[in-house]
């Protein structure tokens, strides 16, 4: 997928006559590529626009401007019938396994719903496909006639994964798929996603705020702050040598597993947190950046290439 100059804005309105008070720039002029068979992670603090970006790419949320080219088609320009055909190849695993499943439907019907919507199958063929998917994601076939409330969070997320895989998609948006799960269950779901990716040559857009999971799971990582892309590059390189100050502080804020490393001095961000309704001029991060200079307050930095990385900073670290 090629994403170019993507913008997703939300108007703030008040009263019966919907008086416009402002605009939230959830995704503000973002461009990047997603390569076939890779896992591209999107990280950043809560409210930076990660989930809005993923939902916009699938047209679950309409874009304000820009384009997303998938299978040589601009997703945002497709009519309903064309989009319906393309949806077979693009699916999503939602963040909340408790809210994303219909409590009135049995597991067999939840997983089989995409097959009814998009494929011409007999009931027997649908049942065979659903049972096959349940086996793939590690669910007992006998569970097919139970309701979602009878399962744990990890089991519900497996149901959501099976539903996303029902149509053999090429591209899957994983919207924080393990954030609502216990740590022991998180590792099982991550390993399952990795195995399915290898077996089916899937491409993942993996949205997360857990930097330890991202480091283990992703091939490349992109860092978002207040609707903007701050840095993009191979995961190990970004972790070992961050180029953007925000990336440096974000990595430093991650919990440390090694007890011997917990005594090291933590990097703590200071300064005023900017408003998404009225973002500051220049660099969005300059109100909190310890390395800020005058040009940062006046001019917005553009993504620049450094080796095989991209960074939006006037003064990249270690350059």
Secondary structure, 3 states (H helix, E strand, C coil): CEEEEEEEEEEEEECCCCEEEEEEEEEEEEEEECCCCCEEEEECCCCCCHHHHHHHHCCCCCCCEEEEEECCEEHHHCCHHHHHHHHHHEEEECCCCCCCCCCCCEHHHHHHHHHHHHCCCCHHHHHHHHHHHHHHCCCCHHHHHCEHHHCCHHHHHHHHHHHHHCCCCCEEEEECCCCCCCHHHHHHHHHHHHHHHHHHCCEEEEECCCHHHHHHHCCEEEEEECCEEEEEEEHHHHHHCCCCHHHHHHHHCCCCCCHHHCCCCCCCCCCCCCCCCCCCCCCCCCCCCCCCCHHHHHCCCCCEEECCEEECCCCCCCC
